[in-house]
Amino acid sequence: MITALALVGCDLRDVEEAEPDSRIPEVPPNLAEAIPVPNHNPLTPEGIALGRMLFYDPGLSANGQVSCASCHQQDKAFSDGQALSKAGVSGKPLLRHAPTLVNLAWMDGMFWDGGAKNLEAVSMGPLTHADEMGQNLNSLLLYLRQHRHYPAQFEKAFDTDSITSPLVLRALAQFQRTLISANSRYDRYVRKEPGGKLSSLELQGMALFRRHCDSCHATDFFTDNRYHNNGLDSDFPEDHEQLAYGRGRITGIAQDIGRYKTPSLRNIALTAPYMHDGRFGTLQEVLQHYSSGIKSYATLAPQLQQNGSTGIALSLQEQQQLIAFLHTLTDSTFISNNAYGNPWELQ
């Protein structure tokens, strides 16, 4: 892992060569018309490039060894392959599974419970949490202000010689808004582009998906950006600051207990394990849960309560058809796009 000391010694050439790839990306037509951005934080190539530098810099952590990319790795569609990561500065397992970072610009709530309202707010938690990056904000700003490259990069991005916490968060948000994935074989199929052929097994899986799954995993974002109790548990203890309550922890409303944000299914074959606590290691386990493992609770999603029974009855053959379709959502260009890669790696 690159240390903060190594970053200070990086050649500025490596940063400058990364900037042309930090252009504002185009949005695939089946996804949306444009990237939504707040008025106070418009996307610029300079802001995106700075956010990318910060995202990959372990110098932002208290021990100089943990970056945002420690838990959000590009080859795993910006997830980490762990149920509960121990990559933070404390070495303790986190209490929630690190989610994939994809198409975040269109989300209206972040984290599994929607505890952060926007991308400008989402990074503050990981930066300062004792079990994640554990950073003191005054120490962070001192590190950035004394760095060989950051003062010039902040000047270029925000036209100011002042480095502040809000500007750090704005730069990180700009980079994360560019993490757009919509170039899978499925996307090429719906756009009628070359390379968009689906097999009969995959088409059967797509039909099943549209019948059983897309009320929550909706549109080509494959999420409705809402919160649902999908039958994982029938008991929700109040320990760990009511973390098990899911959305109910944020709203304080009983009807929200056990509800978690619907994750996007894009690149789902790359982002195991699954659920907010990473309890399922494979897609087969996930589908077996929906077929026969649903647990009842007052807030259970109505989509999982049909005709007097719970769950979605799926034969083993239907489960294999669904899994085949889900694999068509893998976007190989997303996980190999140099514009999303580590700008600090020496060439």
N, C-alpha and C positions, 0 to 999 in steps of 0.2 A: 504494500500500500504506500502511496506517495505521502511523504511527510510534509509538514508546513515548511520546514527548512528547505526541502527540495523545491517547493513552489517558489520561494523567494529567489532561488537561483535559476529559475526558468528563463530562457531567452524570450524576449518580447516578441521576436519574430514568430514564435509558435502561436501566440495569442492573435497577432495581426493576421496570420494566415487563416485563422479560424473564422474571422469576421465575414468574409464574403459568403460563407455558408449560413450565416445568421440572418439571412434575408427573411422578410415576412412571407410565410408559405401561402400557397394557393389552397383553397378549400375544395375538395372533391365535390362535384355537383350533387351526388346522392346524399351527402352529409348535411350541407348547409350552404348558404350564399356567401357568407363572410364570417370572419372571426369576431365575435362580440368583445369589445374592450370598454373599460370604464373611461370616462372623459379625462380623469386625472392621471391615467397611465396608458397613453397610446403606445402601440407597438412601434419600435424603431429598430433597425439593424443593430445599432449601437447598444440599445437597452437589452436586446435579446442576447448579444454576444457577452455582455457583462453578466447577465443572469446565468448563462451557461458556464462561465468561469466560476461563479459562486457555487453553482450546483455541484460541481466536481471538486471543489476545494476542501480538503480535510482541515485546512487551517481555520475554518469557521467553527470547529468544535473545540471543546475545552482542552482535549489532549492532543490536538493536531492530527488525529488519525481517523476521524469519522466525517464523511461528507454526506450530502443528500443522496449521492449515488451509491453509498454503502448499502442502503436498503431499497434503492430504486435503480436497478441495473438494466441497461439498454437491451442486452441480449435476452432478458426475461420480460421484455415489454415494460420495463421500469417497475418490476416487482423484484422479489429477492429469493424466491424458492424456499423460504422458511415459513413454518407455521407461526412462530413467535420469535422474532429476531433477537439475537444476543449481540448484535454488531455495535450497539451504543457504547458510550464511554464508560458506563457502569458494568457492562458485561452481563447485566440481568436480563432475562427474557422480557420483552415488551408484553403488554396486556392485550394488544390488538395486532392482527395480521397486517403487514404493510401492503396497501392496495396498489394495483397497477396505476400508472399515471398516463392517461390517454384521453384525448378530447376534453380536457379539463375546462377549456374556455366556455363550454356550454353547460357546465354544472352550476347549479344554484345553491349548492351546499357541499362542504368538504368533510372528510373523515367519514367513518362508518355511521356516525350519528348526526352528521350535519353540524358539528360543533363550530366549524369555521364557515362564515358566510360567503367568502370569496377567496380568490387566489392571493390577494394582497395580505390576507390574514393567516392563511394556512401554514406558512413556514415558521411563524413565531413559536408555535408549540414545539416542533422538533428541534429548533435551534436552542431552546432554553431548557427543555425537559431534562431532568437529571439522569434519566436512563437512555436518552437519545444522544443529542450532541452536547448537552450540558453546558452551554456557553453563557457566560455573563455578557450582557450587551455592551457594557463599557469596554470590556476586554476585546470583544469582537471589533468594535469601532477603532480601537487603538491598533489592532492588527491590520485592519484595512488601510488606515491612514498612514501607517509606516511601511506599507508594502511597496515594492519597487514599481508595480504596474497599476494597482487599483486606483490611486488618485487620478491618473490620466484617463482611465477607463470610465470612472464616474463622471468626470468632466465631459467626456465625449457623449455619454449616454443621457445626462441630465443637465448639462450646461451649468454646472455649479462646481466649485472647489470644496464644497461641504459634503462629507460622507455621513449620512444619518441612517438610523434603523429603518425608517419608512422607505428610504431609497433602496436599501438592501432588499426589502420585501418586494418593492415594485419591480426591481430587476429580476429577481427569482420568478415572480409572477409572469413577466414577459416571456422568459424562456419556456416556462411550463405551458403557456398558452399555445406555443408552437408545436407541442407534442401531439400532432394530428395523425391518426391512423385510419385510413380508409382506402387501402390499395391491396386488399386481399383478393383471393380468387373469387370470393363471393361478390366483392365490389365490382370486379371486372365483369362478372356475370350480369349483375343488375344494370351496369352501364353499357352492356353489349360491346365490350372491348376485347381485343385479342387476349388469350390466356384466361378467359372466363368460363371455360367449360366445366360443368358439374356432372358427376357420374349419376347413374340412376339411384344408387344408394344415398348419395348426398342430397339429391332432389327429394327423395322420400323423407329424409331427415328434415329438410327445410319445410316440407308440408306439415310434419309433426310439430316442428317448432312453432309455426304460425298458428297451429291449432291449440297448442297447450302452453306456450311459453311467452309469446310476444305481447301479452297484456301487461307484463312487467318489464320484460326486456324488449322495449318498444322501439320502433323506428330503426333507422340504420345506425343510431348511436347504441342500440341494443341495451338501453336502459330507459326507464321512465323518470329517472332522477327523483324518485319518491322513496318512501320507507315502508317496509313490509315485514311482518312476522312470518317467516317461511317455515315455521314448525320445527326449529332446531331443538327447542327446550320447552319444558312445561314448568320450570322453576327459575326465578330470576332473583338471586340473592342481592342484598343491599351493600355487600362489602365492596371494597375498591371504589368508593364514591359512586355507587350504583352503576358501575360500568356495564353490568349485564343488562341494564334497562334499555340499552340502545338509544333510540330517539327519545324515549321517555326520560332519559337522564337530562336531556337538553330542555325539553318542553315542560317537564314536570306534570305531564298529563298521563293519567292511567291508561288511556286508550293507545298510547304510544309505547308502552312497555314491550320489549322484545322485538321492536321494529328496527330494521337496519336498512341502510341505503342499498338500493338495487345496483349491483356493480355492472359495468359494461361487460359484455361477453367478447368483446374484440380481443383477439390474441389469447383467448381463454386456454388454448392448448399449451401455452407457454408459461402460464401464471399459477400453476399449482404450488402449494395446496390452496384449498378453497374455503370460503366463508370468512366471517369477521375474525374468527379465531384459528383459521387454518386447519379445522378438524378433519376435513376430507382430503385425502392425498391424490385422488384420481377423479376424473369425470364420471367413471363408472360408479364410484361411491356416491357422488352427488346425485346422479339419476336414481340410484337405489333408494336414497333418502326420500326423494320426491315421490317415488313409486310406493314405498312401503314403510318409510321411517318417520312420517310426519307426527309430531307430538301436539296435542291439543292444548290450547290456552285461549283465554277470552279474546285476545287480540289477533288470533290466527287469521292470515289473509283469506278473504272470502274466495279467492281463486283456488284455494286449496281445500275448500269445503263445498263439494258439489254432490247433489243427489243423496244427501244423508251420509256420505262417506268423506274421508279426508285423503288428500294426496292426489296424484295423477297416475292412474293405472297404466303402466308401460311394460310391455313384454320385453324379454331380453333382446329380441330382434329389433324392436322399436328403439330401445336404448342404444344399440349399436348404430342404427340409422341416424339418431340424433347426434351421437358423438362424431360420426363421419361428417355431418353438416357443420358442427362446431369447429372442426379442424379447417374448414374452408375460410374461417374468419382470421386465420393467421396471416399477418402482413409482414412478409419478409423484408420489404423495403423499410419498414418502420424500425426494425431492430438492427438494420445495417446502415441507416442514413448517417453520413458523417456529420451532418448539421446537428445531430443530437449527441454526438460522441464527446469524449473527454478532450477539451482543448489543451490541457496541460501535458498530455503525453508527448514526449519528444519524438520527433520524426527520425 
